[in-house]
Amino acid sequence: ANNVQLARANADSTMPAIAIAIADVSNGATGTFMLMGMAHDSSAFPTLVIGGEVYVSEDTAGAITSTLPASSGDRVQVIGIGMHADKMIFNPDYTIIERA
């Protein structure tokens, strides 16, 4: 009922990612979210590639990755572009591709 849940690229039920939390929020809890903009987190983001695509993680719910999800059945969603090792432009593309 109007709650946001953590996205994970291994199931339709957890996709697509539509927003990013601007502070820690427990799964299913209320919080403040950004729909588009610059996101920076030196403690939680993996090392991003400048100009590289950022994806929803296949391994950890609510995490991002700069590695293309590769397992059969994974969903691939580009959610941003790396601007620095720990900064990205969050601008999710709602096109979802399922890996064969």
N, CA, C and O atoms as a Tinker XYZ file with bonds, in Angstrom:
   400  protein
     1  N      0.847000   -1.180000    0.000000    73     2
     2  CA     0.000000    0.000000    0.000000    64     1     3
     3  C      0.887000    1.235000    0.000000    63     2     4     5
     4  O      1.217000    1.770000    1.058000    81     3
     5  N      1.268000    1.683000   -1.181000    73     3     6
     6  CA     2.077000    2.889000   -1.369000    64     5     7
     7  C      3.464000    2.802000   -0.753000    63     6     8     9
     8  O      4.055000    3.832000   -0.428000    81     7
     9  N      3.993000    1.605000   -0.585000    73     7    10
    10  CA     5.361000    1.442000   -0.101000    64     9    11
    11  C      6.286000    1.125000   -1.260000    63    10    12    13
    12  O      5.892000    0.469000   -2.225000    81    11
    13  N      7.507000    1.591000   -1.158000    73    11    14
    14  CA     8.535000    1.258000   -2.135000    64    13    15
    15  C      9.295000    0.065000   -1.605000    63    14    16    17
    16  O      9.599000    0.000000   -0.414000    81    15
    17  N      9.610000   -0.893000   -2.482000    73    15    18
    18  CA    10.368000   -2.081000   -2.089000    64    17    19
    19  C     11.713000   -2.072000   -2.799000    63    18    20    21
    20  O     11.869000   -1.408000   -3.824000    81    19
    21  N     12.672000   -2.792000   -2.270000    73    19    22
    22  CA    14.008000   -2.848000   -2.846000    64    21    23
    23  C     13.996000   -3.584000   -4.182000    63    22    24    25
    24  O     13.398000   -4.653000   -4.304000    81    23
    25  N     14.661000   -3.004000   -5.185000    73    23    26
    26  CA    14.758000   -3.632000   -6.505000    64    25    27
    27  C     15.892000   -4.653000   -6.502000    63    26    28    29
    28  O     16.914000   -4.466000   -5.841000    81    27
    29  N     15.694000   -5.736000   -7.252000    73    27    30
    30  CA    16.731000   -6.746000   -7.450000    64    29    31
    31  C     16.507000   -7.356000   -8.827000    63    30    32    33
    32  O     15.379000   -7.698000   -9.183000    81    31
    33  N     17.569000   -7.491000   -9.593000    73    31    34
    34  CA    17.469000   -7.856000  -11.009000    64    33    35
    35  C     17.226000   -9.325000  -11.283000    63    34    36    37
    36  O     17.412000   -9.765000  -12.417000    81    35
    37  N     16.819000  -10.103000  -10.290000    73    35    38
    38  CA    16.638000  -11.535000  -10.537000    64    37    39
    39  C     15.173000  -11.973000  -10.592000    63    38    40    41
    40  O     14.906000  -13.172000  -10.666000    81    39
    41  N     14.212000  -11.034000  -10.559000    73    39    42
    42  CA    12.804000  -11.423000  -10.605000    64    41    43
    43  C     11.938000  -10.255000  -11.060000    63    42    44    45
    44  O     12.221000   -9.100000  -10.743000    81    43
    45  N     10.882000  -10.566000  -11.806000    73    43    46
    46  CA     9.944000   -9.523000  -12.229000    64    45    47
    47  C      9.298000   -8.817000  -11.047000    63    46    48    49
    48  O      9.009000   -7.623000  -11.117000    81    47
    49  N      9.069000   -9.549000   -9.960000    73    47    50
    50  CA     8.359000   -8.984000   -8.812000    64    49    51
    51  C      9.143000   -7.887000   -8.092000    63    50    52    53
    52  O      8.568000   -7.154000   -7.286000    81    51
    53  N     10.429000   -7.761000   -8.362000    73    51    54
    54  CA    11.245000   -6.737000   -7.704000    64    53    55
    55  C     11.731000   -5.665000   -8.685000    63    54    56    57
    56  O     12.609000   -4.872000   -8.345000    81    55
    57  N     11.185000   -5.635000   -9.860000    73    55    58
    58  CA    11.591000   -4.680000  -10.874000    64    57    59
    59  C     10.375000   -3.909000  -11.374000    63    58    60    61
    60  O      9.264000   -4.423000  -11.242000    81    59
    61  N     10.507000   -2.723000  -11.932000    73    59    62
    62  CA    11.724000   -1.972000  -12.179000    64    61    63
    63  C     12.111000   -1.094000  -10.995000    63    62    64    65
    64  O     11.309000   -0.874000  -10.087000    81    63
    65  N     13.339000   -0.595000  -11.008000    73    63    66
    66  CA    13.746000    0.436000  -10.051000    64    65    67
    67  C     13.178000    1.755000  -10.565000    63    66    68    69
    68  O     13.342000    2.092000  -11.737000    81    67
    69  N     12.511000    2.497000   -9.689000    73    67    70
    70  CA    11.893000    3.762000  -10.113000    64    69    71
    71  C     12.421000    4.966000   -9.349000    63    70    72    73
    72  O     12.223000    6.105000   -9.773000    81    71
    73  N     13.096000    4.723000   -8.218000    73    71    74
    74  CA    13.600000    5.816000   -7.387000    64    73    75
    75  C     14.793000    5.313000   -6.589000    63    74    76    77
    76  O     15.029000    4.109000   -6.488000    81    75
    77  N     15.538000    6.251000   -6.027000    73    75    78
    78  CA    16.669000    5.902000   -5.174000    64    77    79
    79  C     16.494000    6.642000   -3.848000    63    78    80    81
    80  O     16.167000    7.829000   -3.826000    81    79
    81  N     16.715000    5.929000   -2.752000    73    79    82
    82  CA    16.584000    6.551000   -1.431000    64    81    83
    83  C     17.724000    7.543000   -1.222000    63    82    84    85
    84  O     18.859000    7.281000   -1.619000    81    83
    85  N     17.423000    8.674000   -0.605000    73    83    86
    86  CA    18.470000    9.654000   -0.337000    64    85    87
    87  C     19.040000    9.492000    1.075000    63    86    88    89
    88  O     19.933000   10.239000    1.476000    81    87
    89  N     18.524000    8.521000    1.821000    73    87    90
    90  CA    19.038000    8.137000    3.134000    64    89    91
    91  C     18.625000    6.687000    3.353000    63    90    92    93
    92  O     17.784000    6.170000    2.619000    81    91
    93  N     19.199000    6.027000    4.345000    73    91    94
    94  CA    18.846000    4.639000    4.622000    64    93    95
    95  C     17.356000    4.519000    4.926000    63    94    96    97
    96  O     16.809000    5.267000    5.735000    81    95
    97  N     16.706000    3.551000    4.251000    73    95    98
    98  CA    15.293000    3.258000    4.466000    64    97    99
    99  C     15.148000    1.743000    4.484000    63    98   100   101
   100  O     15.620000    1.071000    3.567000    81    99
   101  N     14.516000    1.203000    5.492000    73    99   102
   102  CA    14.282000   -0.242000    5.561000    64   101   103
   103  C     13.314000   -0.665000    4.478000    63   102   104   105
   104  O     12.458000    0.118000    4.067000    81   103
   105  N     13.443000   -1.912000    4.005000    73   103   106
   106  CA    12.558000   -2.447000    2.983000    64   105   107
   107  C     11.106000   -2.347000    3.438000    63   106   108   109
   108  O     10.753000   -2.817000    4.520000    81   107
   109  N     10.268000   -1.732000    2.608000    73   107   110
   110  CA     8.855000   -1.588000    2.918000    64   109   111
   111  C      8.517000   -0.392000    3.787000    63   110   112   113
   112  O      7.341000   -0.120000    4.027000    81   111
   113  N      9.538000    0.338000    4.269000    73   111   114
   114  CA     9.296000    1.494000    5.140000    64   113   115
   115  C      9.103000    2.762000    4.311000    63   114   116   117
   116  O      9.351000    2.765000    3.105000    81   115
   117  N      8.664000    3.827000    4.957000    73   115   118
   118  CA     8.536000    5.106000    4.287000    64   117   119
   119  C      9.862000    5.846000    4.375000    63   118   120   121
   120  O     10.674000    5.570000    5.258000    81   119
   121  N     10.080000    6.778000    3.468000    73   119   122
   122  CA    11.315000    7.547000    3.455000    64   121   123
   123  C     11.266000    8.590000    2.362000    63   122   124   125
   124  O     10.220000    8.821000    1.755000    81   123
   125  N     12.406000    9.220000    2.110000    73   123   126
   126  CA    12.511000   10.235000    1.068000    64   125   127
   127  C     13.301000    9.649000   -0.092000    63   126   128   129
   128  O     14.378000    9.082000    0.095000    81   127
   129  N     12.747000    9.795000   -1.303000    73   127   130
   130  CA    13.331000    9.190000   -2.488000    64   129   131
   131  C     13.497000   10.218000   -3.595000    63   130   132   133
   132  O     12.739000   11.185000   -3.679000    81   131
   133  N     14.499000    9.999000   -4.448000    73   131   134
   134  CA    14.761000   10.863000   -5.590000    64   133   135
   135  C     14.364000   10.109000   -6.860000    63   134   136   137
   136  O     14.708000    8.939000   -7.024000    81   135
   137  N     13.651000   10.773000   -7.744000    73   135   138
   138  CA    13.242000   10.157000   -8.997000    64   137   139
   139  C     14.267000   10.354000  -10.101000    63   138   140   141
   140  O     14.353000    9.536000  -11.017000    81   139
   141  N     15.050000   11.437000  -10.026000    73   139   142
   142  CA    16.092000   11.714000  -11.009000    64   141   143
   143  C     17.028000   12.760000  -10.422000    63   142   144   145
   144  O     16.582000   13.698000   -9.762000    81   143
   145  N     18.326000   12.599000  -10.661000    73   143   146
   146  CA    19.284000   13.591000  -10.197000    64   145   147
   147  C     20.642000   12.992000   -9.905000    63   146   148   149
   148  O     20.899000   11.834000  -10.233000    81   147
   149  N     21.518000   13.777000   -9.287000    73   147   150
   150  CA    22.871000   13.355000   -8.956000    64   149   151
   151  C     22.862000   12.618000   -7.625000    63   150   152   153
   152  O     22.359000   13.139000   -6.629000    81   151
   153  N     23.415000   11.408000   -7.599000    73   151   154
   154  CA    23.493000   10.600000   -6.379000    64   153   155
   155  C     24.955000   10.331000   -6.058000    63   154   156   157
   156  O     25.743000   10.006000   -6.946000    81   155
   157  N     25.318000   10.468000   -4.770000    73   155   158
   158  CA    26.697000   10.274000   -4.325000    64   157   159
   159  C     26.679000    9.532000   -3.002000    63   158   160   161
   160  O     25.977000    9.921000   -2.069000    81   159
   161  N     27.462000    8.454000   -2.927000    73   159   162
   162  CA    27.554000    7.716000   -1.669000    64   161   163
   163  C     28.889000    6.990000   -1.633000    63   162   164   165
   164  O     29.049000    5.941000   -2.257000    81   163
   165  N     29.836000    7.540000   -0.911000    73   163   166
   166  CA    31.177000    6.950000   -0.856000    64   165   167
   167  C     31.235000    5.698000    0.001000    63   166   168   169
   168  O     32.219000    4.961000   -0.057000    81   167
   169  N     30.194000    5.440000    0.802000    73   167   170
   170  CA    30.224000    4.254000    1.664000    64   169   171
   171  C     29.417000    3.083000    1.119000    63   170   172   173
   172  O     29.666000    1.945000    1.515000    81   171
   173  N     28.458000    3.319000    0.224000    73   171   174
   174  CA    27.587000    2.232000   -0.226000    64   173   175
   175  C     27.706000    1.913000   -1.713000    63   174   176   177
   176  O     27.418000    0.787000   -2.118000    81   175
   177  N     28.120000    2.866000   -2.529000    73   175   178
   178  CA    28.219000    2.601000   -3.966000    64   177   179
   179  C     29.448000    1.757000   -4.257000    63   178   180   181
   180  O     30.487000    1.916000   -3.617000    81   179
   181  N     29.324000    0.847000   -5.238000    73   179   182
   182  CA    30.522000    0.145000   -5.703000    64   181   183
   183  C     31.368000    1.140000   -6.503000    63   182   184   185
   184  O     30.921000    2.260000   -6.747000    81   183
   185  N     32.552000    0.762000   -6.906000    73   183   186
   186  CA    33.368000    1.646000   -7.746000    64   185   187
   187  C     32.714000    1.754000   -9.113000    63   186   188   189
   188  O     32.594000    0.762000   -9.831000    81   187
   189  N     32.295000    2.953000   -9.468000    73   187   190
   190  CA    31.624000    3.195000  -10.736000    64   189   191
   191  C     32.644000    3.620000  -11.787000    63   190   192   193
   192  O     33.718000    4.124000  -11.458000    81   191
   193  N     32.295000    3.412000  -13.047000    73   191   194
   194  CA    33.138000    3.799000  -14.173000    64   193   195
   195  C     32.611000    5.117000  -14.712000    63   194   196   197
   196  O     31.417000    5.235000  -14.990000    81   195
   197  N     33.475000    6.108000  -14.863000    73   195   198
   198  CA    33.056000    7.393000  -15.411000    64   197   199
   199  C     32.525000    7.176000  -16.820000    63   198   200   201
   200  O     33.237000    6.655000  -17.678000    81   199
   201  N     31.288000    7.569000  -17.063000    73   199   202
   202  CA    30.645000    7.385000  -18.358000    64   201   203
   203  C     30.042000    6.002000  -18.553000    63   202   204   205
   204  O     29.408000    5.742000  -19.575000    81   203
   205  N     30.232000    5.112000  -17.584000    73   203   206
   206  CA    29.708000    3.751000  -17.686000    64   205   207
   207  C     28.296000    3.639000  -17.157000    63   206   208   209
   208  O     27.869000    4.425000  -16.311000    81   207
   209  N     27.580000    2.661000  -17.661000    73   207   210
   210  CA    26.210000    2.441000  -17.224000    64   209   211
   211  C     26.176000    1.845000  -15.819000    63   210   212   213
   212  O     27.077000    1.106000  -15.421000    81   211
   213  N     25.128000    2.177000  -15.079000    73   211   214
   214  CA    24.889000    1.652000  -13.734000    64   213   215
   215  C     23.589000    0.855000  -13.799000    63   214   216   217
   216  O     22.616000    1.292000  -14.413000    81   215
   217  N     23.578000   -0.328000  -13.156000    73   215   218
   218  CA    22.461000   -1.253000  -13.240000    64   217   219
   219  C     21.918000   -1.582000  -11.853000    63   218   220   221
   220  O     22.566000   -1.317000  -10.841000    81   219
   221  N     20.716000   -2.166000  -11.822000    73   219   222
   222  CA    20.177000   -2.765000  -10.608000    64   221   223
   223  C     20.971000   -4.043000  -10.360000    63   222   224   225
   224  O     21.210000   -4.807000  -11.295000    81   223
   225  N     21.381000   -4.289000   -9.127000    73   223   226
   226  CA    22.161000   -5.481000   -8.784000    64   225   227
   227  C     21.317000   -6.747000   -8.899000    63   226   228   229
   228  O     20.137000   -6.756000   -8.549000    81   227
   229  N     21.941000   -7.816000   -9.396000    73   227   230
   230  CA    21.273000   -9.122000   -9.424000    64   229   231
   231  C     21.483000   -9.870000   -8.114000    63   230   232   233
   232  O     20.733000  -10.797000   -7.809000    81   231
   233  N     22.488000   -9.484000   -7.337000    73   231   234
   234  CA    22.874000  -10.222000   -6.133000    64   233   235
   235  C     22.287000   -9.667000   -4.840000    63   234   236   237
   236  O     21.944000  -10.429000   -3.936000    81   235
   237  N     22.170000   -8.338000   -4.746000    73   235   238
   238  CA    21.759000   -7.711000   -3.495000    64   237   239
   239  C     20.588000   -6.769000   -3.731000    63   238   240   241
   240  O     20.698000   -5.817000   -4.503000    81   239
   241  N     19.470000   -7.032000   -3.069000    73   239   242
   242  CA    18.298000   -6.166000   -3.195000    64   241   243
   243  C     18.633000   -4.758000   -2.723000    63   242   244   245
   244  O     19.216000   -4.571000   -1.655000    81   243
   245  N     18.260000   -3.778000   -3.522000    73   243   246
   246  CA    18.484000   -2.385000   -3.168000    64   245   247
   247  C     19.852000   -1.854000   -3.513000    63   246   248   249
   248  O     20.143000   -0.692000   -3.232000    81   247
   249  N     20.709000   -2.673000   -4.118000    73   247   250
   250  CA    22.070000   -2.247000   -4.457000    64   249   251
   251  C     22.180000   -1.938000   -5.948000    63   250   252   253
   252  O     21.349000   -2.348000   -6.757000    81   251
   253  N     23.238000   -1.198000   -6.278000    73   251   254
   254  CA    23.542000   -0.900000   -7.676000    64   253   255
   255  C     24.845000   -1.584000   -8.042000    63   254   256   257
   256  O     25.605000   -2.007000   -7.170000    81   255
   257  N     25.097000   -1.688000   -9.339000    73   255   258
   258  CA    26.328000   -2.299000   -9.810000    64   257   259
   259  C     26.732000   -1.685000  -11.147000    63   258   260   261
   260  O     25.885000   -1.207000  -11.901000    81   259
   261  N     28.018000   -1.703000  -11.429000    73   259   262
   262  CA    28.491000   -1.267000  -12.743000    64   261   263
   263  C     28.756000   -2.475000  -13.637000    63   262   264   265
   264  O     29.250000   -2.334000  -14.755000    81   263
   265  N     28.423000   -3.670000  -13.130000    73   263   266
   266  CA    28.592000   -4.909000  -13.880000    64   265   267
   267  C     27.249000   -5.349000  -14.446000    63   266   268   269
   268  O     26.270000   -5.476000  -13.710000    81   267
   269  N     27.206000   -5.578000  -15.731000    73   267   270
   270  CA    25.983000   -6.022000  -16.388000    64   269   271
   271  C     25.509000   -7.333000  -15.785000    63   270   272   273
   272  O     26.279000   -8.293000  -15.758000    81   271
   273  N     24.258000   -7.418000  -15.294000    73   271   274
   274  CA    23.751000   -8.698000  -14.790000    64   273   275
   275  C     23.866000   -9.761000  -15.882000    63   274   276   277
   276  O     23.462000   -9.526000  -17.020000    81   275
   277  N     24.416000  -10.929000  -15.539000    73   275   278
   278  CA    24.793000  -11.894000  -16.570000    64   277   279
   279  C     24.098000  -13.243000  -16.484000    63   278   280   281
   280  O     24.213000  -14.038000  -17.417000    81   279
   281  N     23.390000  -13.531000  -15.417000    73   279   282
   282  CA    22.781000  -14.854000  -15.255000    64   281   283
   283  C     21.503000  -14.975000  -16.078000    63   282   284   285
   284  O     20.773000  -14.000000  -16.252000    81   283
   285  N     21.241000  -16.172000  -16.578000    73   283   286
   286  CA    20.013000  -16.439000  -17.309000    64   285   287
   287  C     18.811000  -16.117000  -16.428000    63   286   288   289
   288  O     18.756000  -16.534000  -15.271000    81   287
   289  N     17.856000  -15.382000  -16.969000    73   287   290
   290  CA    16.664000  -14.993000  -16.213000    64   289   291
   291  C     16.785000  -13.659000  -15.515000    63   290   292   293
   292  O     15.779000  -13.118000  -15.056000    81   291
   293  N     18.010000  -13.096000  -15.418000    73   291   294
   294  CA    18.170000  -11.772000  -14.804000    64   293   295
   295  C     17.513000  -10.716000  -15.669000    63   294   296   297
   296  O     17.420000  -10.855000  -16.888000    81   295
   297  N     17.060000   -9.659000  -15.014000    73   295   298
   298  CA    16.522000   -8.501000  -15.712000    64   297   299
   299  C     17.613000   -7.442000  -15.751000    63   298   300   301
   300  O     18.323000   -7.243000  -14.765000    81   299
   301  N     17.751000   -6.766000  -16.875000    73   299   302
   302  CA    18.754000   -5.712000  -17.022000    64   301   303
   303  C     18.022000   -4.389000  -17.147000    63   302   304   305
   304  O     17.202000   -4.202000  -18.046000    81   303
   305  N     18.330000   -3.461000  -16.225000    73   303   306
   306  CA    17.768000   -2.117000  -16.265000    64   305   307
   307  C     18.891000   -1.127000  -16.014000    63   306   308   309
   308  O     19.546000   -1.179000  -14.972000    81   307
   309  N     19.117000   -0.230000  -16.956000    73   307   310
   310  CA    20.079000    0.852000  -16.765000    64   309   311
   311  C     19.395000    1.914000  -15.916000    63   310   312   313
   312  O     18.324000    2.408000  -16.266000    81   311
   313  N     20.033000    2.263000  -14.783000    73   311   314
   314  CA    19.419000    3.264000  -13.898000    64   313   315
   315  C     20.231000    4.550000  -13.805000    63   314   316   317
   316  O     19.804000    5.510000  -13.163000    81   315
   317  N     21.403000    4.573000  -14.444000    73   315   318
   318  CA    22.201000    5.786000  -14.387000    64   317   319
   319  C     23.511000    5.662000  -15.126000    63   318   320   321
   320  O     23.812000    4.643000  -15.748000    81   319
   321  N     24.289000    6.740000  -15.041000    73   319   322
   322  CA    25.605000    6.823000  -15.669000    64   321   323
   323  C     26.605000    7.276000  -14.612000    63   322   324   325
   324  O     26.356000    8.241000  -13.889000    81   323
   325  N     27.743000    6.576000  -14.520000    73   323   326
   326  CA    28.783000    6.943000  -13.569000    64   325   327
   327  C     29.415000    8.281000  -13.914000    63   326   328   329
   328  O     29.757000    8.530000  -15.071000    81   327
   329  N     29.572000    9.137000  -12.923000    73   327   330
   330  CA    30.212000   10.447000  -13.108000    64   329   331
   331  C     31.539000   10.529000  -12.359000    63   330   332   333
   332  O     32.352000   11.416000  -12.620000    81   331
   333  N     31.752000    9.604000  -11.432000    73   331   334
   334  CA    32.934000    9.544000  -10.583000    64   333   335
   335  C     32.912000    8.153000   -9.975000    63   334   336   337
   336  O     31.937000    7.426000  -10.164000    81   335
   337  N     33.934000    7.764000   -9.266000    73   335   338
   338  CA    33.976000    6.428000   -8.665000    64   337   339
   339  C     32.811000    6.177000   -7.714000    63   338   340   341
   340  O     32.403000    5.028000   -7.539000    81   339
   341  N     32.264000    7.227000   -7.092000    73   339   342
   342  CA    31.160000    7.057000   -6.147000    64   341   343
   343  C     30.025000    8.073000   -6.364000    63   342   344   345
   344  O     29.333000    8.463000   -5.423000    81   343
   345  N     29.853000    8.492000   -7.632000    73   343   346
   346  CA    28.810000    9.466000   -7.965000    64   345   347
   347  C     28.197000    9.089000   -9.312000    63   346   348   349
   348  O     28.906000    8.690000  -10.236000    81   347
   349  N     26.870000    9.220000   -9.413000    73   347   350
   350  CA    26.217000    8.916000  -10.682000    64   349   351
   351  C     25.054000    9.861000  -10.931000    63   350   352   353
   352  O     24.513000   10.471000  -10.009000    81   351
   353  N     24.688000    9.965000  -12.194000    73   351   354
   354  CA    23.442000   10.623000  -12.558000    64   353   355
   355  C     22.392000    9.525000  -12.514000    63   354   356   357
   356  O     22.442000    8.583000  -13.305000    81   355
   357  N     21.433000    9.640000  -11.587000    73   355   358
   358  CA    20.346000    8.669000  -11.478000    64   357   359
   359  C     19.238000    9.111000  -12.409000    63   358   360   361
   360  O     18.619000   10.154000  -12.194000    81   359
   361  N     18.987000    8.328000  -13.436000    73   359   362
   362  CA    17.960000    8.620000  -14.431000    64   361   363
   363  C     17.508000    7.288000  -15.013000    63   362   364   365
   364  O     17.921000    6.932000  -16.117000    81   363
   365  N     16.661000    6.535000  -14.290000    73   363   366
   366  CA    16.338000    5.169000  -14.702000    64   365   367
   367  C     15.598000    5.090000  -16.035000    63   366   368   369
   368  O     14.673000    5.853000  -16.311000    81   367
   369  N     16.042000    4.142000  -16.840000    73   367   370
   370  CA    15.354000    3.784000  -18.081000    64   369   371
   371  C     14.416000    2.651000  -17.722000    63   370   372   373
   372  O     14.855000    1.656000  -17.146000    81   371
   373  N     13.156000    2.769000  -18.041000    73   371   374
   374  CA    12.170000    1.763000  -17.630000    64   373   375
   375  C     12.078000    0.578000  -18.590000    63   374   376   377
   376  O     11.222000   -0.293000  -18.434000    81   375
   377  N     12.973000    0.554000  -19.588000    73   375   378
   378  CA    13.080000   -0.606000  -20.455000    64   377   379
   379  C     13.798000   -1.705000  -19.714000    63   378   380   381
   380  O     14.896000   -1.493000  -19.200000    81   379
   381  N     13.191000   -2.887000  -19.649000    73   379   382
   382  CA    13.777000   -4.025000  -18.949000    64   381   383
   383  C     14.028000   -5.134000  -19.972000    63   382   384   385
   384  O     13.135000   -5.492000  -20.740000    81   383
   385  N     15.249000   -5.672000  -19.976000    73   383   386
   386  CA    15.611000   -6.781000  -20.850000    64   385   387
   387  C     15.842000   -8.009000  -19.979000    63   386   388   389
   388  O     16.529000   -7.918000  -18.962000    81   387
   389  N     15.282000   -9.161000  -20.359000    73   387   390
   390  CA    15.528000  -10.395000  -19.620000    64   389   391
   391  C     16.616000  -11.185000  -20.322000    63   390   392   393
   392  O     16.543000  -11.442000  -21.524000    81   391
   393  N     17.648000  -11.575000  -19.537000    73   391   394
   394  CA    18.758000  -12.363000  -20.093000    64   393   395
   395  C     18.262000  -13.775000  -20.407000    63   394   396   397
   396  O     17.521000  -14.373000  -19.627000    81   395
   397  N     18.680000  -14.292000  -21.551000    73   395   398
   398  CA    18.299000  -15.662000  -21.935000    64   397   399
   399  C     19.299000  -16.649000  -21.391000    63   398   400
   400  O     19.158000  -17.853000  -21.605000    81   399
